[in-house]
Amino acid sequence: MTVTIWHNPRCSKSRQTLALLRERGIEPQIVEYLKTPPAAGELEAVLDKLGMAPRDLMRRKEAAYREAGLDNPALERRQLVEAMTAHPVLIERPVVLAGGKAALGRPPENVLGIL
């Protein structure tokens, strides 16, 4: 089974989740999503697997969230997803993908349920 992590090496939770995977003998494909953001369709699919709305996976305290006015309740799902792909810093991390499932590594142990 291929395991992928949307990783930010500067984030402690992301590093902890990667370490947890490696402790279990899993060497995941690492996607530094800040350098290689997901396409809108990929992000939509991941949101569906997580069972989340876009704002549930957004880092709402980021300056980009306020600056783009993303707290506007009139914004549609598509607009929020496009904002996340344009500004990947808005995507909460880490996200782990395995076996057609996805989990948010907050806390890192959350990802164990999909392995």
C-alpha positions as CSV (number, residue, x, y, z in Angstrom):
1,M,0.0,0.0,0.0
2,T,1.3,3.4,-0.9
3,V,1.2,6.0,1.9
4,T,1.5,9.7,1.1
5,I,1.9,12.6,3.5
6,W,1.3,16.2,2.7
7,H,4.2,17.5,4.8
8,N,5.6,20.7,6.0
9,P,9.1,20.1,7.5
10,R,8.8,23.3,9.6
11,C,5.6,22.0,11.4
12,S,6.1,19.9,14.6
13,K,2.9,17.9,14.1
14,S,3.9,17.1,10.5
15,R,7.3,16.0,11.7
16,Q,5.8,13.9,14.5
17,T,3.4,12.2,12.1
18,L,6.2,11.4,9.7
19,A,8.2,9.9,12.6
20,L,5.2,7.9,13.7
21,L,4.9,6.4,10.2
22,R,8.6,5.6,10.0
23,E,8.5,4.0,13.5
24,R,5.9,1.6,12.0
25,G,8.2,0.7,9.1
26,I,6.3,2.9,6.6
27,E,8.4,5.1,4.3
28,P,5.7,7.4,2.8
29,Q,5.8,9.4,-0.4
30,I,6.5,12.9,1.0
31,V,4.7,15.8,-0.8
32,E,5.9,19.2,0.5
33,Y,2.6,20.7,-0.4
34,L,3.8,24.3,0.1
35,K,6.2,23.7,-2.8
36,T,3.8,21.4,-4.8
37,P,0.3,22.3,-3.9
38,P,-2.5,19.9,-4.8
39,A,-4.7,20.7,-7.8
40,A,-8.3,21.7,-7.0
41,G,-9.7,18.3,-8.1
42,E,-7.2,16.5,-5.8
43,L,-8.0,18.7,-2.9
44,E,-11.7,18.1,-3.5
45,A,-11.2,14.4,-3.4
46,V,-9.1,14.6,-0.2
47,L,-11.8,16.7,1.4
48,D,-14.4,14.1,0.5
49,K,-12.2,11.3,2.0
50,L,-11.7,13.3,5.2
51,G,-15.5,14.1,5.3
52,M,-14.6,17.8,5.7
53,A,-15.8,21.0,4.3
54,P,-13.0,23.3,3.0
55,R,-13.0,25.6,6.0
56,D,-12.6,22.5,8.3
57,L,-9.2,21.9,6.6
58,M,-8.2,25.6,6.6
59,R,-5.7,27.3,8.9
60,R,-8.0,30.2,9.7
61,K,-5.4,32.1,11.8
62,E,-3.1,32.6,8.7
63,A,-2.8,36.1,7.4
64,A,-3.8,34.9,4.0
65,Y,-7.2,33.8,5.3
66,R,-8.0,37.2,6.6
67,E,-6.5,39.1,3.7
68,A,-8.5,37.1,1.2
69,G,-11.7,37.5,3.1
70,L,-12.3,33.8,3.4
71,D,-14.5,34.1,6.4
72,N,-17.2,35.5,4.1
73,P,-20.1,33.0,4.5
74,A,-21.3,33.7,0.9
75,L,-18.2,32.0,-0.6
76,E,-18.9,28.7,-2.3
77,R,-16.9,25.5,-1.8
78,R,-15.2,25.9,-5.2
79,Q,-14.0,29.4,-4.2
80,L,-12.6,28.1,-0.9
81,V,-10.8,25.2,-2.6
82,E,-9.4,27.5,-5.2
83,A,-8.1,29.8,-2.5
84,M,-6.4,26.8,-0.8
85,T,-4.7,25.7,-4.0
86,A,-3.6,29.3,-4.7
87,H,-2.4,29.7,-1.0
88,P,-1.4,26.3,0.2
89,V,-0.3,27.8,3.5
90,L,-4.0,27.7,4.3
91,I,-4.1,23.9,4.2
92,E,-4.0,22.3,7.6
93,R,-1.3,19.7,7.9
94,P,-0.3,17.0,7.8
95,V,-2.7,15.0,5.7
96,V,-1.9,11.3,5.2
97,L,-3.4,9.3,2.3
98,A,-3.4,5.5,2.3
99,G,-5.6,2.8,0.8
100,G,-8.1,5.2,-0.6
101,K,-8.6,6.9,2.8
102,A,-7.3,10.1,4.3
103,A,-6.6,11.4,7.8
104,L,-5.4,14.6,9.3
105,G,-2.5,14.1,11.7
106,R,-3.8,16.3,14.5
107,P,-2.9,14.6,16.7
108,P,-0.4,12.4,14.8
109,E,-2.1,9.2,16.1
110,N,-5.2,10.0,14.0
111,V,-3.4,8.6,10.9
112,L,-3.1,5.1,12.4
113,G,-6.8,4.4,11.7
114,I,-6.3,4.4,7.9
115,L,-3.1,2.3,7.8
